[in-house]
Amino acid sequence: MPLIHFLQAAVNFVCKPQFFVPLVAIALYTALYSRWPWTAKGGATIIGAVALFFFVSYFDPNFKKVASAPDNVPIVGMIFIVLFYLWYAMHQAKENDARIAQGLGPNEGTDSYQKVFSWPDLVYIELICLVLVSALLIVWSIFLKAPLEEPANPTNSPNPAKAPWYFLGLQEMLVYFDPWLAGVALPSLIIVGLMAIPYIDVNPKGNGYFTFKERKWEISIFLTGFLIFWIVLIFLGTFLRGPNWNFFGPYEYWDPNKLEPLNNINISELFWVKLLHTGLPHFFLLREVVGLVFMGLYLVVLPIVLSRTLFRRFYEKMGPARYYVGCLLLLVMLLMPMKMFLRWTLNLKYIVAIPEFSFNI
């Protein structure tokens, strides 16, 4: 029993967001850029290990109560689906990379990948999938109760009050950014960025077949945005956000009386009050000069520096216009985990705080 309690405490500690998110990123990049055989049969081992973790963890009452909630069961399934398709895509990419290195074409160009007619081949497959999914949903609806609650009662609101799973990522972003930024600006940039991809990335390699070596940067950036900045946020909001919107470990009891005082502080307060031991200036530009300088260096100077150093090859291949648009979209995307990590570690609230104009970053 002491060993079990030690392991549970270790998992609870590792699942703190300031450790969990960097560890997921490290695991992702290690898997992508390593030569480990996980893209072959090792994928089944990884998925099996995750399944074993969930199976063993269901014996813990606190874990079972959260993971078996009707709202959360689909999220458990989503974890395995994402892992499977990540493995399957990388498995095909590794095979194609090996064939291309040998002077052969990708598997998609061989006779085993012949084109077929929509009728009857594709229609039959879609019909079979329709029948199977319909049967699954019927069985699901019989054995799993719908997560319906009582009519809305302003005197007895749920704690925690969570959005649907597909909005949990946005709800998590609202913790670290102002509503106009997390609810309007960042989602708009995500949509615009996705629409701009075909115009920014005109590399013909990888079109119509799976590959990794020919599209390392593109695949790494996409998986960073999709897995770490979306799937992981859904996981945090589903399994680790408990009453009063506090973080709880997977085996920790969701105590509604738990209160964690957070003394959030802005960069301007760190600079003027903590460092210079003086009061905040009344003029907002002087007060926020440190944050404004930082954002200027990050969004204006850093792309220029990268175009002459790390991203020089992309600048020469893409040209100034496409390079700067793509680089700004990338830096804005990376600003989100930076801000989240600073909140988790330093309780940093805003880099730039100008409430006079409702402009807070």
N, C-alpha and C positions, 0 to 999 in steps of 0.2 A: 504493500500500500504506500509506504513512503516514496518508492520509486515512481509509482503512478502519479502521486501528487507532485513530485519533482518534474516529471515530464509535462504534466498539465500546466504547471507554473511556467515552464520554459516556453511552451507553445503560446501561452497568454502573453508572455513578454515579447516574443518574436512578432506576434501579430499586432503590436502597437504600430500605428501607421508610420511613424518616423523610421521604423526598422523594416516593416513589412513591404512597403512600396519600393525602397531601394533594393531589397533582396529579390523581389520579383523582377526588377529591371536587370539586376546582375544575372539572375538565372536565365532570363530571356536572351540577353546578349551572349552569354556563355554557350547556350544551346545553339544559337545561330552561327557563331564564328568558331566553334570547336569542331573537332573531327570525331567526336564521340558517336557511337553507332545508334544514337537515339532515333535517327530518322529511318532505321531499318526495323528490327524487332524490338529495339529499345523503347519505342513508343508505347508498346503494349505494357512494358514494365512500369513506365511512368504512370500511365492511366490506371494500371492495377494498383500501384502504390497509393494513388489518390483515393481510389475506391476503398482500399483497405483502411486508410485513415478515417474516411467517413464511417465505415462499418464499425470500427472499434470505438470511434467517438460517440456513436449513437447510444452507447451504454452509459454515457454521462448524462444525467437528467437536464443539466443546463444547456448542453449542446443540443440534445434531442428536442427540447422545447422550442428552440429557435429554428433549427434546420428542418424540422418536420411541420412547421406552420404551413397552412395551405398556400399562403402568399409566397413562401420561400422555397417550396419544393421545386417549382420550375427553375429557380436560380441554381439549385444544386444540379439539375439536369443540364443547364446552360454551361456550367463549368466543364462537364465531361464532353459536351458537344464541341466547345471551343478547343479543348485539348486535342480531341480526335481530329478535327479538321486542320488544326495547325500542324499536327504530325503528318497527316495525309498529304497536305500541300508540300511540306518540306521534304517528305519522302520522294515525291515525284520530282521535285526540284533537284535533289541530290542525284537521282538517277540520270536526269537530263544533263546535269553538269558533268557527270562522269562520261556520258556518251559524247558530249561536245568536246571534252578534253581528248578523246580518242579519235577525233575527226569524224564522228558519226553525227547524224542529225538528232534532234530530240525525239522522244517516243511518239509525240503527237503527229510526226510526219511519217511514221512507219505504217505498214499494212494493217497492223492490229488496231489502228485508230482511223479506220475508214469512215467516210461520211455516210450517214444513214438518212433515210427519208423521215420527215415528220410523221407521215402516215404510212404504215401503222406503228413503226417502232417507238417513236417518242410518245405518241398518244397512249399506247398500251402501258408504257412505263409510268406515265402520269396517272393513268387510271388505277393501276395497282397501288401506287403511293397514296392516292386519294382514299381508296378502300382501307388501307392499313392505318393511315392517320385518323380516319373517321372512327375505326374500331378502337384505336387507342384513346381518343377523346371520350368515347362513350364509356369505356371501362374506367377512365380517369374520373369522369363526372359521377360515377356510381360509388367509387370507393374513397374519393377525396372530397370532403365537404367544401362547398364554395365559401370563400372568405367574406361572407356577408356579416355586417355588424348592425347594431341597432340604429334607428334614425338619429341624425345629427342632434347633439345635445350640447349647447354652448357651456353648460355648467359641468360637463363631464367629457372633456376632450381627450382623445387617446394620447398616451404618452409611451413611446414617441409617436408623433404624427408624421407619417412617411408618405411620400408620393408613390405612384406606381413604379414598378421596377425600372421601366424604361426612362423614367425621369429622375431616378435616384442619383445618377451622375450629375445632373444639373442641380439637384438639391444639395449635393455635397459641395459643388462649386460655390453655391450661395453662402456657405460658411466662410469662405475666404475672400470673396469679392462682393462688391456692391451689386444690388439687383440689376441695375442697367448694364453692368459689365458681364455678370454671370448669366443673366437671363436673356440678354439681347445681343450685346456686342460679340461675345465669344461664340455663341451658337451661330450667329450670322457669319463670322469669320470661318467657322468650320464648314458651313455650306458653301461659302464663296471659295474657300480653299479646295474643297472637293471638286467644284465646278472648274476651277482653274488648272487642275492637274493635267488634263490633256494638252493644255496650251503651254504649260511650264515644262513638263517632261515630254519631250518629243523623241526620246531614245527609242528606236525601232526594235531593239533587242528585247526579247521576252514577250513579244506580242504573239498570242496564240499558243504559247507553251509555258510550262513551269520552269523556272530557273532561279537560282540565287546568286551565283557568281557574277552574272551579267547585270544584276539589279540589286546589289547589296544595299546601297544607300536608300533606294526607294522602298524596298521591303522593310528595312530596319525602321525607317521613319513611320511607315504605315502601321507596323505592329506596335511601335511605341505609342502612337496615338490611340489605336483601337484597344489594345490589351491593357496598357498601363493607365491611360488617361480616361478609359471608359469602362472596360470590364472590371478592372480593379476598384474603381469608384463605386460601381454597382455592388461589388462584393463587400466593400466597407460599409456602404449604407444599409445593406441587407443583414449581414451577420455580426457586425461589430458596433453599429450605432444603436445604443439602447436608450433607456429613459433619460429625459432631460438632454438628449442628444449627446450624451457622453460616450466615450469609447469603452467597450468591454471586450475582454478576451473570449475566445470560443467556449471555454469551460467556466467562465465567470458568471455568477448569478447577476441577473439584471435588477439591481437594487434601485427602486424608484426614489429612494432617499439619498442616493449618491449625488453629491455636489462637488464639483471641482472648480474652485475659484481661479479664473484666468485673468491675469492682469495684462491684457493686450496693450501694446504700446506701438506708436508710430515711429518711423525713422526720424522724423523731425524732433520727437521727444527724446529719442536716444541721443541725437546730436546736440541739441540745445540744452536740455535739462540734465541728462546723465553725463555727457562728456564735458560740456562747457560750464555746467552748473549755473545756468542763467534761465530766465524765463523765455517763453516762446514769443517771437516777434509778432506784432499784430498784422503786419503786411504779409499776405498769404504767399507771395512769390519769394520773399526773404525767408519766411518760415519753412517753406518746402523746397528750398534751394538744393538740399542734398538729394532728395528723392527725384527732383526734376533733372538734376545733372546725371544721376544714375540712369534714369530712363532714356535720356538723350544719348549717353554713351552706349547703352544696350541696344537701342533701336536704330541709331544713326551711325555711330562710329564703328560698332562691332561688325556690321555687315561689310563695311569697307575694309576693315582689317582682315576678315575672313576671306574676302575676295582676293587678297594678295598672299594668303598663307594656306590655311587648311582647305578652303573651297576654291582655290585658284583654278583648278581643272574645270569645275562647274561654271565659273565665271567666263572662262574662255570658250567653253562649249555652248553655253546658254545665251551669252550676251548680257549687257547691263540690265535691260528692262526685265527679262524673265528671271534673271538671277536675283535682283533686289526684291521682286514680288515674292518669289519662293522663299528667300532667306527671311524676309519679314514675317511671313506666315509661319515659318519654322520657329523663329525666335518668340513669337507670341504664344505658340503652342507650348514651348519650353518654359515660358514665364509662369504658367499655371502650376507645374510641380515645384518650381522654385519658391513660389509664394506659399504653397501648402507646407513645404518642408520648413520654411522660416516660421510659420505659425506653430507647427508642432514642436519645434526646438527652442525658439526664442520668443514665442508669443507675439510675433510681429503682426500687427493688424493691417497697416497700410504703408506702402512705399511712398505714395503721394496722397495726402489727405487735404482736400480743399472743399470743406462742407459748404462754403459760401456759394459755390456753383455746383454742388452735388457731384463733384469730380473726385473720386477716390479710387486709387489703384492698389 
